């Protein structure tokens, strides 16, 4: 299983971006998929999660601004990011979990700056 994140870039405060995470290989029925981010000099932090049944969860810092979604076959994970703030600047990573096994994608850089 391989995960490939994309969609990052430079955006002004208040702008929007949509991240994608493409899954390839022998795709199992994941338990859940998540987005994490890591800002310079900080630890990686959880951003959002979506479960097989569609239930979602968000970090307080992004609640109401970010929306996680996926296609039914777990082929692609998305993160719609609205009302972006400079504090959202980070490398964003996707993660998939099945049982005790997890897979990480490479990061995609998001920079929010005027």
C-alpha positions in Angstrom: 0.0 0.0 0.0 1.3 3.4 -0.9 -0.1 6.8 -0.1 0.6 9.9 -2.2 -0.4 13.3 -0.8 -0.8 16.3 -3.1 -2.5 19.7 -3.4 -0.4 21.8 -1.2 0.9 25.3 -2.1 1.0 28.9 -1.2 -2.2 30.7 -0.3 -3.2 34.0 1.2 -4.9 34.1 4.6 -8.6 33.5 4.2 -8.0 31.4 1.2 -8.8 27.7 0.5 -6.9 24.6 -0.6 -8.0 21.0 -1.2 -5.5 18.3 -0.3 -5.7 14.8 -1.8 -4.2 11.5 -0.8 -4.2 8.8 -3.4 -4.0 5.2 -2.3 -2.4 2.6 -4.5 -1.5 -1.1 -4.2 -3.5 -3.8 -2.6 -6.0 -1.6 -0.7 -7.4 -3.2 2.4 -10.6 -2.1 4.1 -9.0 0.5 6.3 -10.4 1.2 9.7 -9.8 4.9 9.3 -7.7 7.5 7.5 -6.4 10.7 8.9 -4.6 13.9 8.1 -1.7 15.1 10.3 0.5 18.2 10.0 3.9 19.3 11.2 4.9 22.9 11.5 8.6 23.9 11.6 10.0 23.3 15.0 6.9 21.6 16.3 5.7 18.0 16.7 3.4 16.3 14.2 -0.2 16.8 15.3 -3.4 15.2 14.3 -5.8 17.3 12.2 -8.8 15.2 11.1 -10.0 11.5 10.9 -12.6 9.6 9.0 -13.8 6.1 9.8 -15.2 3.4 7.6 -18.8 4.3 8.5 -18.2 7.9 7.6 -17.9 9.3 11.1 -15.4 12.2 11.2 -13.4 14.0 13.9 -11.4 17.2 13.9 -8.8 19.0 16.0 -10.3 22.0 17.8 -8.0 24.3 15.9 -9.5 23.3 12.5 -13.1 22.5 13.4 -15.5 24.4 11.3 -12.9 25.3 8.7 -11.6 21.9 7.4 -13.6 19.0 6.0 -12.3 15.5 5.6 -13.8 13.1 3.1 -13.0 10.0 1.1 -14.3 7.9 -1.7 -16.1 4.7 -0.8 -13.3 2.4 -2.0 -10.7 4.2 0.1 -8.9 5.1 -3.1 -8.6 8.8 -2.3 -8.7 10.9 0.9 -9.4 14.6 0.8 -9.0 17.6 3.1 -10.9 20.7 2.1 -9.3 23.6 4.0 -11.2 26.9 4.1 -10.5 30.2 5.9 -6.8 29.3 6.1 -4.7 31.1 8.7 -0.9 31.6 8.9 -1.0 29.1 11.8 -2.1 26.4 9.4 1.3 26.6 7.7 2.8 23.1 7.9 3.6 19.9 6.0 0.5 17.9 5.8 0.6 14.0 5.9 -2.1 11.4 5.3 -2.3 8.2 7.2 -4.2 5.0 6.8 -4.9 2.4 9.5 -5.9 -1.3 9.4 -5.7 -3.1 12.7 -2.2 -2.6 14.1 -0.8 -1.6 10.8 -0.5 2.0 9.6 0.8 3.6 6.4 1.9 7.2 5.9 2.1 9.2 2.8 4.9 11.7 2.1 4.0 15.3 3.1 2.7 18.1 1.0 3.6 21.7 2.0 0.9 24.2 2.8 2.0 27.8 3.3 -0.4 30.5 4.3 1.1 33.9 3.9 0.3 37.3 2.4 
